[in-house]
Each structure stands twice: as structure tokens, then as C-alpha cells.
Amino acid sequence: MKISILSLFPDFFTSPLNTSILKRAVEKGLVSIHQVDIRDFADNKNRKVDDRPYGGGPGMVMMPEPVQGAIDYVRTHDAHIVYLTPQGKLFDAKMAERFAKLDHLVLLCGHYEGIDQRVLDLNVTEEVSIGDVVLTSGCPAALMVIDALVRFIPGVLGDELSALEDSFHTNDGGFDCPQYTRPCEFRGVKVPEVLTQGDHKKIAEWRAKEGKAKTLRVRPDLNLRKNYEPTH
């Protein structure tokens, strides 16, 4: 899989992409990630990429020419171009899994008050938001998308089932269950007995019940199956 990141701050990604799982995924050749500086496509000596918005208003808008130049530079016949914006579709685990199956994902990072709409209309496949929050740029959002989708690429994780069993990717879309490891007792608190008895059916039932209970308590908006009754 190939990922192209178009932004004004490519250095933002240097450290995260050279750390832990993302670094190993690149080293294994499972994914290639390329950072492109949109300023390189500005046609002025000051590398200016923004201007005042038509109609007035605060802030600056990214000009169409440099953004289009960066898109044309990386575009392939199967490029799936995603614009990171608070006004997009909400990013989730299902979308991350879908992105992981693409041959070429282009992540276009917004800056300032946004990008000239004509560039978006001419090029963007879909607009994606990481949540109802405004960031200083689309760079943190792009990094989050990359981190989430890479886990679904075969061979990236040591356990191939891990990505499918984590929170938000269960059959009901809820939270994962609480996790425990050694020691069996910590500061007077013991691991739940069901996890220590080796009955895999009961363990699975306990994990499903606890995960759903927390989901309903913390995120009732996720709309779990109506026939579930939480524990008290």
C-alpha cells in the first residue's frame, strides 16, 4: 500500500513515522509513506500558498494552484484522495479497515481556514473528520488515520486477530473488555476469578458483557444491541 501525505508541514510526521509499529511496517515493505510539501508547488518566490477569502471574513484560504500541483504530482490512476476536515464523515474503525485495502491513499491536510473549494470539487474522493473538534491543521488527523489503518494491513501486527478484536471493531461496535495481567493481586485488588479458571466460554461471555456495560455507561450514543441488559 502507498500513502501520500500532502501538507504544509511534512516534518510534523518525521518522528511518528520512524517509531514503533509504523516504522516496522515501512521497513517490512508493507506500506510506503511519502510526505509532500505543498509549498514546493507555489509559483512565487516567497512560496506563498494562501490568500484572503473572497467575500471577506477572518483568516486565510489555501490557494488552488499549489494544492492542485501537489495532487497532480502524486496522483495515480487508483488514487483515493481524502481531505481531512472537521466537516467530513466521521472516521472510525470500519473506515480504517476500508482504507487499508486501498492501493494508494492520498491524505490532503487542510490548513488555515481551509482550501479553495474548486480544488476539493475537482479532486477529492471523500472528506473525513476525526471528530467534532478543530485542530491547528489536518496533520494530526492524517497521522491518526495512518496509525489506525496500518494496523489492518496483513503482517503489520504480530497477532493478525488483534485489530479485529479491539474496541469499536466488535460485532456490536462497542468497547473492548477490561484487560489484566500478572500479578494476580495488585494493591489488594484481584484479577476477576473467571479469567483465571480456564473456561474459555465463560471468559468470552464475561468479556462481551463487561465491554457492553462500559460502552453503555460511557458511550450510549454507539447504539448497542437493544436486547443487552447491563450489569449493576
C-alpha positions as a Markdown table, in Angstrom:
| # | Residue | x | y | z |
|---|---|---|---|---|
| 1 | Met | 0.0 | 0.0 | 0.0 |
| 2 | Lys | 1.1 | 3.5 | -0.8 |
| 3 | Ile | 0.2 | 6.6 | 1.3 |
| 4 | Ser | 0.9 | 10.1 | 0.2 |
| 5 | Ile | 0.6 | 13.0 | 2.7 |
| 6 | Leu | 0.1 | 16.5 | 1.3 |
| 7 | Ser | 0.7 | 19.2 | 3.8 |
| 8 | Leu | 2.5 | 22.5 | 4.6 |
| 9 | Phe | 4.5 | 20.8 | 7.4 |
| 10 | Pro | 5.9 | 17.5 | 6.3 |
| 11 | Asp | 8.4 | 17.5 | 9.2 |
| 12 | Phe | 5.4 | 17.0 | 11.5 |
| 13 | Phe | 5.3 | 13.4 | 10.5 |
| 14 | Thr | 9.0 | 12.6 | 10.7 |
| 15 | Ser | 9.2 | 11.3 | 14.3 |
| 16 | Pro | 5.9 | 9.4 | 14.5 |
| 17 | Leu | 6.6 | 7.6 | 11.2 |
| 18 | Asn | 10.0 | 6.5 | 12.5 |
| 19 | Thr | 8.7 | 5.0 | 15.7 |
| 20 | Ser | 7.3 | 1.6 | 16.7 |
| 21 | Ile | 4.7 | -0.2 | 14.6 |
| 22 | Leu | 4.6 | 2.4 | 11.8 |
| 23 | Lys | 8.4 | 2.3 | 11.4 |
| 24 | Arg | 8.4 | -1.6 | 11.3 |
| 25 | Ala | 5.5 | -1.6 | 8.7 |
| 26 | Val | 7.6 | 0.6 | 6.4 |
| 27 | Glu | 10.8 | -1.4 | 7.0 |
| 28 | Lys | 8.9 | -4.6 | 6.1 |
| 29 | Gly | 7.7 | -3.0 | 2.8 |
| 30 | Leu | 4.1 | -3.5 | 3.9 |
| 31 | Val | 3.4 | 0.2 | 3.3 |
| 32 | Ser | 5.2 | 3.1 | 1.8 |
| 33 | Ile | 4.5 | 6.6 | 3.2 |
| 34 | His | 5.6 | 9.7 | 1.3 |
| 35 | Gln | 5.4 | 13.3 | 2.5 |
| 36 | Val | 4.9 | 16.1 | 0.1 |
| 37 | Asp | 5.3 | 19.8 | 0.9 |
| 38 | Ile | 2.5 | 21.8 | -0.8 |
| 39 | Arg | 4.7 | 24.9 | -0.7 |
| 40 | Asp | 7.0 | 23.3 | -3.3 |
| 41 | Phe | 4.3 | 23.9 | -5.9 |
| 42 | Ala | 3.8 | 27.6 | -5.2 |
| 43 | Asp | 4.6 | 29.7 | -8.3 |
| 44 | Asn | 6.1 | 32.7 | -6.4 |
| 45 | Lys | 9.5 | 33.3 | -4.8 |
| 46 | Asn | 8.1 | 33.6 | -1.3 |
| 47 | Arg | 6.4 | 30.2 | -1.6 |
| 48 | Lys | 3.1 | 31.8 | -0.7 |
| 49 | Val | 0.2 | 29.3 | -0.6 |
| 50 | Asp | -2.7 | 31.3 | 1.0 |
| 51 | Asp | -4.7 | 34.4 | 0.3 |
| 52 | Arg | -7.7 | 36.3 | 1.7 |
| 53 | Pro | -11.1 | 34.7 | 1.1 |
| 54 | Tyr | -13.5 | 36.2 | -1.5 |
| 55 | Gly | -16.4 | 37.8 | 0.3 |
| 56 | Gly | -14.4 | 38.8 | 3.3 |
| 57 | Gly | -14.0 | 37.2 | 6.7 |
| 58 | Pro | -11.2 | 36.2 | 9.1 |
| 59 | Gly | -8.2 | 34.1 | 8.3 |
| 60 | Met | -6.7 | 32.9 | 5.0 |
| 61 | Val | -7.6 | 30.2 | 2.5 |
| 62 | Met | -5.2 | 27.9 | 0.7 |
| 63 | Met | -4.9 | 28.9 | -3.0 |
| 64 | Pro | -5.9 | 26.3 | -5.6 |
| 65 | Glu | -2.7 | 26.3 | -7.8 |
| 66 | Pro | -0.2 | 24.9 | -5.2 |
| 67 | Val | -2.6 | 22.3 | -3.9 |
| 68 | Gln | -3.5 | 21.2 | -7.4 |
| 69 | Gly | 0.1 | 20.9 | -8.2 |
| 70 | Ala | 0.8 | 18.7 | -5.2 |
| 71 | Ile | -2.2 | 16.5 | -6.1 |
| 72 | Asp | -1.1 | 16.1 | -9.7 |
| 73 | Tyr | 2.4 | 15.2 | -8.6 |
| 74 | Val | 1.3 | 12.2 | -6.5 |
| 75 | Arg | -1.8 | 11.2 | -8.3 |
| 76 | Thr | -2.0 | 7.6 | -9.7 |
| 77 | His | -4.9 | 6.0 | -11.6 |
| 78 | Asp | -6.2 | 4.4 | -8.4 |
| 79 | Ala | -5.5 | 7.2 | -6.0 |
| 80 | His | -8.2 | 7.6 | -3.3 |
| 81 | Ile | -7.9 | 11.3 | -2.2 |
| 82 | Val | -9.1 | 12.1 | 1.3 |
| 83 | Tyr | -9.4 | 15.7 | 2.6 |
| 84 | Leu | -9.0 | 15.9 | 6.4 |
| 85 | Thr | -11.6 | 18.4 | 7.6 |
| 86 | Pro | -14.0 | 18.9 | 10.6 |
| 87 | Gln | -16.8 | 18.9 | 8.1 |
| 88 | Gly | -16.2 | 15.4 | 6.8 |
| 89 | Lys | -17.6 | 12.0 | 7.5 |
| 90 | Leu | -16.6 | 10.7 | 10.9 |
| 91 | Phe | -13.6 | 8.4 | 10.9 |
| 92 | Asp | -14.0 | 5.1 | 12.6 |
| 93 | Ala | -12.5 | 1.6 | 12.7 |
| 94 | Lys | -14.6 | 0.4 | 9.7 |
| 95 | Met | -13.3 | 3.2 | 7.6 |
| 96 | Ala | -9.7 | 2.5 | 8.7 |
| 97 | Glu | -10.2 | -1.1 | 7.6 |
| 98 | Arg | -11.6 | 0.0 | 4.3 |
| 99 | Phe | -8.7 | 2.4 | 3.7 |
| 100 | Ala | -6.2 | -0.4 | 4.5 |
| 101 | Lys | -7.4 | -2.3 | 1.4 |
| 102 | Leu | -6.6 | 0.6 | -1.0 |
| 103 | Asp | -3.6 | 0.6 | -3.3 |
| 104 | His | -3.0 | 4.3 | -3.0 |
| 105 | Leu | -4.3 | 6.7 | -0.3 |
| 106 | Val | -3.7 | 10.4 | -0.6 |
| 107 | Leu | -4.2 | 12.4 | 2.6 |
| 108 | Leu | -4.8 | 16.1 | 1.9 |
| 109 | Cys | -4.2 | 18.2 | 5.1 |
| 110 | Gly | -6.2 | 21.4 | 5.5 |
| 111 | His | -4.6 | 24.5 | 6.9 |
| 112 | Tyr | -5.7 | 28.0 | 7.9 |
| 113 | Glu | -9.5 | 28.5 | 7.1 |
| 114 | Gly | -9.4 | 25.6 | 4.6 |
| 115 | Ile | -8.7 | 25.0 | 0.9 |
| 116 | Asp | -10.2 | 26.7 | -2.2 |
| 117 | Gln | -13.4 | 24.7 | -2.8 |
| 118 | Arg | -12.7 | 24.3 | -6.5 |
| 119 | Val | -9.7 | 22.0 | -5.8 |
| 120 | Leu | -11.8 | 19.9 | -3.5 |
| 121 | Asp | -14.6 | 19.6 | -6.0 |
| 122 | Leu | -12.2 | 18.6 | -8.8 |
| 123 | Asn | -10.1 | 16.1 | -6.9 |
| 124 | Val | -11.3 | 14.8 | -3.5 |
| 125 | Thr | -12.9 | 11.3 | -3.3 |
| 126 | Glu | -14.2 | 11.9 | 0.2 |
| 127 | Glu | -13.9 | 14.3 | 3.2 |
| 128 | Val | -13.1 | 12.8 | 6.6 |
| 129 | Ser | -13.2 | 14.1 | 10.1 |
| 130 | Ile | -11.7 | 12.6 | 13.2 |
| 131 | Gly | -14.4 | 14.2 | 15.4 |
| 132 | Asp | -16.2 | 17.4 | 16.4 |
| 133 | Val | -13.0 | 19.4 | 17.1 |
| 134 | Val | -11.0 | 21.9 | 15.2 |
| 135 | Leu | -7.2 | 21.3 | 15.1 |
| 136 | Thr | -4.4 | 23.7 | 14.1 |
| 137 | Ser | -4.1 | 21.7 | 10.9 |
| 138 | Gly | -5.0 | 18.5 | 9.2 |
| 139 | Cys | -1.6 | 16.9 | 10.1 |
| 140 | Pro | -2.6 | 15.4 | 13.5 |
| 141 | Ala | -5.8 | 14.0 | 11.8 |
| 142 | Ala | -3.8 | 12.5 | 9.0 |
| 143 | Leu | -1.4 | 10.8 | 11.4 |
| 144 | Met | -4.3 | 9.3 | 13.3 |
| 145 | Val | -5.8 | 7.9 | 10.1 |
| 146 | Ile | -2.5 | 6.4 | 9.2 |
| 147 | Asp | -1.9 | 4.9 | 12.6 |
| 148 | Ala | -5.4 | 3.3 | 12.6 |
| 149 | Leu | -5.4 | 1.9 | 9.1 |
| 150 | Val | -1.9 | 0.4 | 9.2 |
| 151 | Arg | -3.0 | -2.0 | 11.9 |
| 152 | Phe | -5.3 | -3.6 | 9.4 |
| 153 | Ile | -2.6 | -4.3 | 6.8 |
| 154 | Pro | -1.8 | -8.0 | 7.0 |
| 155 | Gly | 1.6 | -8.7 | 8.5 |
| 156 | Val | 1.9 | -5.4 | 10.4 |
| 157 | Leu | 0.7 | -6.7 | 13.8 |
| 158 | Gly | 2.2 | -9.8 | 15.5 |
| 159 | Asp | -1.3 | -11.1 | 16.1 |
| 160 | Glu | -3.5 | -10.9 | 13.0 |
| 161 | Leu | -6.7 | -11.0 | 15.1 |
| 162 | Ser | -5.7 | -8.1 | 17.3 |
| 163 | Ala | -7.0 | -5.3 | 15.0 |
| 164 | Leu | -10.3 | -7.2 | 14.6 |
| 165 | Glu | -10.9 | -7.7 | 18.3 |
| 166 | Asp | -10.1 | -4.3 | 19.6 |
| 167 | Ser | -12.6 | -1.6 | 20.7 |
| 168 | Phe | -15.0 | -0.3 | 18.0 |
| 169 | His | -14.5 | -3.4 | 15.8 |
| 170 | Thr | -16.5 | -6.0 | 17.7 |
| 171 | Asn | -19.8 | -7.2 | 16.2 |
| 172 | Asp | -21.8 | -4.6 | 18.0 |
| 173 | Gly | -19.3 | -1.8 | 17.6 |
| 174 | Gly | -18.7 | -1.3 | 21.3 |
| 175 | Phe | -15.8 | -1.1 | 23.7 |
| 176 | Asp | -13.3 | -3.8 | 24.4 |
| 177 | Cys | -13.4 | -5.6 | 27.8 |
| 178 | Pro | -11.1 | -4.7 | 30.7 |
| 179 | Gln | -7.7 | -6.4 | 30.4 |
| 180 | Tyr | -5.5 | -7.9 | 33.2 |
| 181 | Thr | -2.0 | -9.5 | 33.5 |
| 182 | Arg | 0.3 | -10.6 | 36.3 |
| 183 | Pro | 0.4 | -10.3 | 39.2 |
| 184 | Cys | -2.9 | -11.9 | 40.2 |
| 185 | Glu | -3.3 | -9.4 | 43.0 |
| 186 | Phe | -2.2 | -5.8 | 42.9 |
| 187 | Arg | -2.6 | -3.5 | 45.9 |
| 188 | Gly | -5.3 | -5.7 | 47.3 |
| 189 | Val | -7.3 | -5.9 | 44.1 |
| 190 | Lys | -7.5 | -9.4 | 42.5 |
| 191 | Val | -8.0 | -10.3 | 38.8 |
| 192 | Pro | -11.6 | -11.3 | 38.2 |
| 193 | Glu | -11.9 | -15.0 | 39.1 |
| 194 | Val | -13.5 | -16.0 | 35.8 |
| 195 | Leu | -10.3 | -15.1 | 33.9 |
| 196 | Thr | -8.1 | -17.5 | 36.0 |
| 197 | Gln | -10.2 | -20.7 | 35.7 |
| 198 | Gly | -9.6 | -21.6 | 32.1 |
| 199 | Asp | -13.2 | -21.8 | 31.0 |
| 200 | His | -13.0 | -20.1 | 27.6 |
| 201 | Lys | -16.8 | -20.0 | 27.0 |
| 202 | Lys | -17.3 | -18.2 | 30.4 |
| 203 | Ile | -14.4 | -15.9 | 29.7 |
| 204 | Ala | -15.8 | -14.9 | 26.3 |
| 205 | Glu | -19.2 | -14.3 | 27.9 |
| 206 | Trp | -17.7 | -12.2 | 30.7 |
| 207 | Arg | -15.6 | -10.1 | 28.2 |
| 208 | Ala | -18.6 | -9.4 | 26.0 |
| 209 | Lys | -20.8 | -8.4 | 28.9 |
| 210 | Glu | -18.2 | -6.1 | 30.5 |
| 211 | Gly | -17.3 | -4.5 | 27.2 |
| 212 | Lys | -21.0 | -3.7 | 26.5 |
| 213 | Ala | -21.6 | -2.5 | 30.1 |
| 214 | Lys | -18.8 | 0.1 | 29.7 |
| 215 | Thr | -20.0 | 1.1 | 26.3 |
| 216 | Leu | -23.5 | 1.8 | 27.5 |
| 217 | Arg | -22.1 | 3.7 | 30.6 |
| 218 | Val | -19.6 | 5.8 | 28.7 |
| 219 | Arg | -20.8 | 6.0 | 25.1 |
| 220 | Pro | -24.6 | 5.2 | 24.9 |
| 221 | Asp | -24.6 | 7.0 | 21.5 |
| 222 | Leu | -22.9 | 4.0 | 20.0 |
| 223 | Asn | -26.3 | 2.2 | 20.0 |
| 224 | Leu | -25.5 | -1.3 | 21.0 |
| 225 | Arg | -28.0 | -4.1 | 20.5 |
| 226 | Lys | -31.2 | -3.3 | 22.3 |
| 227 | Asn | -31.6 | -6.7 | 23.9 |
| 228 | Tyr | -28.5 | -6.2 | 26.1 |
| 229 | Glu | -29.0 | -5.6 | 29.8 |
| 230 | Pro | -26.0 | -4.0 | 31.6 |
| 231 | Thr | -24.7 | -5.4 | 34.8 |
| 232 | His | -25.1 | -3.5 | 38.1 |
